[in-house]
Amino acid sequence: MLLGHKGALWLEATTRGTTAHGSMPHLGDNAIYKLARVIGAVETFDTGVPDHPWLGPSTVNVGTVRGGINVNSVPDLAAATIDLRTVAGQDHGRLRERLQAVLGDEATLDVLVDLPAIWTDPDDPFVRALVEAGAGAPGDRPAASYFTDASVLAAACGGAPTVICGPGEPEQAHVTDEYCLVHRIEEAVEIYTAALGRFA
């Protein structure tokens, strides 16, 4: 059982320039050079919040870069995707505003994914019910660095206590031929049934 996970704010930073022939770059405005400066700024960007005691630090990573149409043209468009992982209580709107302020007019930021972090106190009655039902104690690492559908479900349920508890092995996630052992699914059904019985 995990008591929470980091949030995800995925952004696309786009820079624009003016195309020209590669032999006359002074006639153009190179969007890739602008994007290179943006990436440098993102690399040193301070997310502005202290580490969460269980979720750890808020992080930033540039995941993809694209730009240009051929080797002998000045590129007029370039873009990079930015993966910000946030901790409980971190405001995504303010975080995006802070990053835009650092980048200035060099790039525009568009939101691709915006899902908040999840964290439920270990002493919450819901957590205790799951422990008693056989889900196991949260342990030394009670939170995930990745995000799950819990972000969406918690919001849809009005912020109800939310944990991540289900069958499967984390190392199987997103691998070729991903699978879950049948007996793990059966164990999960038993835990869910027992936990629901405690709330009935």
N, C-alpha and C positions, 0 to 999 in steps of 0.2 A: 504494500500500500504506500502510495506517495501522497503527501499532504498538499502538494502544489507543484507548479511548474512555472518556468519563465514565460513572460509574454513575448510577442513577436510584433515588431513594427518593421515591415519591409517597405523600403522606398526605392524609387527609381530617380536618380539624378540625371538630368538631361542638360547638355550644353549645346549651344548653337553658334554657328559662325557663318562664313561666306565662302563658297567654293571658288576655286581658281585652278589653273593648270599647275601641276607640280613643279614645273620649271620656273614658275613665276609666283612663288608663295607670298611675296610681299603684296600681291593684289588680292589675296584672300584673308580670311580670318579663321585660323585652325581650331575647330571645336575639340579635337583630341588634346591639344596642348591645354586648353581650358579644363578638360576633364581630368587630365593628369594633376593639375593643381587642386581640383576638387578631391580627388582620391587621397592626395597627400594630407589635406585638411581633415578628411574623414578618419584617416589612420591615427591621427593624434587627438581626435575629438574626445572630450571628457563628458560622459553622460550626466554628470552632475549630481549623482546620488551615491550615498555610502553603500557598501556591500550589505546585502540582506543576510541575517544570521544563518539562514538555511538555503536560500536560493543562490547565494553567492553574489558575484558582481554583475552589474549590467554590462553588456558587451556590444561591440560593433564589428562588422566584417563586410568588406566589399566582395560580393560573390561573382558578379559577371561584369564584363566590359565589352562594349561593341562600338564601332564607329568607322566611318570612311566607306568609300565604295570601290576604290582601287588605289594602287600604289602611286600613280602619277596625277592625283588630284588632291587639292586641299580639302579636308573634310568639313562639311558644314553642319554635321550632326554627330553627337557621340552621347553614349549613355552608360551608366553603371548602376547595378542594383546593390542596395545597402541593407544588410540584415542586422537590425538592432534587437537584442534580447534584453528584456526589461524585468525588473523585480516588482514585487507587490508594492502598491502605492505609488508607483511611478506614472506620471501623467504623460501619455503619448502625444497629446497636442502640444504641450510645453516642450517636450523633447524635440519634436519636429521643428518648432519655432526656433529653438536654440541652435539646431543644426543649420537651419536656413540662414540665421543671423551670421554664423561662422562662414558660410559659403557666399553670402552676399548675393550680388547679381550674377555671379559666375554660372550658377545652375538653378534650374527649377526642380522642385521635389514633388513627386506624385506618389500617393499611397497605394501600395499593392496589397498589403495585408496589415490589419490592425486588430490584434487580439491581446487582451490584457493578461497579466500574470495572475495565477491562482494561488492562494494560500489559505489554508484552514488551520486554526489553532489545534495543537495535539490534544488539548483538554476538551474539545468540543464533544458533546454527547454523541453526535453522528460518528465521529472517529472512534470513540470508545465502543460503540455498538459494533462497528466493523471488526475491531480487535477481538471483542468477545465472540464474534461470529466465526473467528478463525482466519481473518485476513492477515494476522501478524502485526506486531508493533512496527511503527514507521522506521525505527532504526536510526543509524548514524547518518544516513543520507536520505532524508525523507522527502526530497524534492527532485524534480527533473530539470535538466538544462533545456530540453526540447519543449515544444508545446503540443497540446492535444485538443480534442473536441471539448474538453472540460471548460475552456474559455467561452465557447458558444453556449454550452448547456447551463453554466452558472448564470450567465446573463439572462437566458430565457427563463430561468427559474427564480428570477428576482434576487440573485446574489445568495442563494441558499448555500449552506456548507457543502463544499465540493472536494472530493478526493479522487485520485486515479487508482483504481483497483480492478485488475482484470487479468485474464490468463495470457500466457505467452512470455517469451524471453526477450528482453530488450535488444539483444544482439541480433535478433531475427528481423527487426524493423527495417523495411525498405531494401531488403536483400533479394537477390534472385531466388525464386522458389520459396518465398516466405511461407512459413507454416506455423501452426499451433497444435501441440499435442492434445489429443482428445481428452485424456485424463485431466489436463489442466483446465479445459472448458468445464468438465464435470465438477471439479473442485470449486470453480468460480460460481457455478450455479448453486452449490451447497452453501457457500459463504453468503451470496446475495439473499438466498431464501432465509437463512438464519438471521441475517441483519434486518430484513424486512419484518420478520416475526417479532423482533424486539421493538419495532415502531408501531406494530398493529394495535 
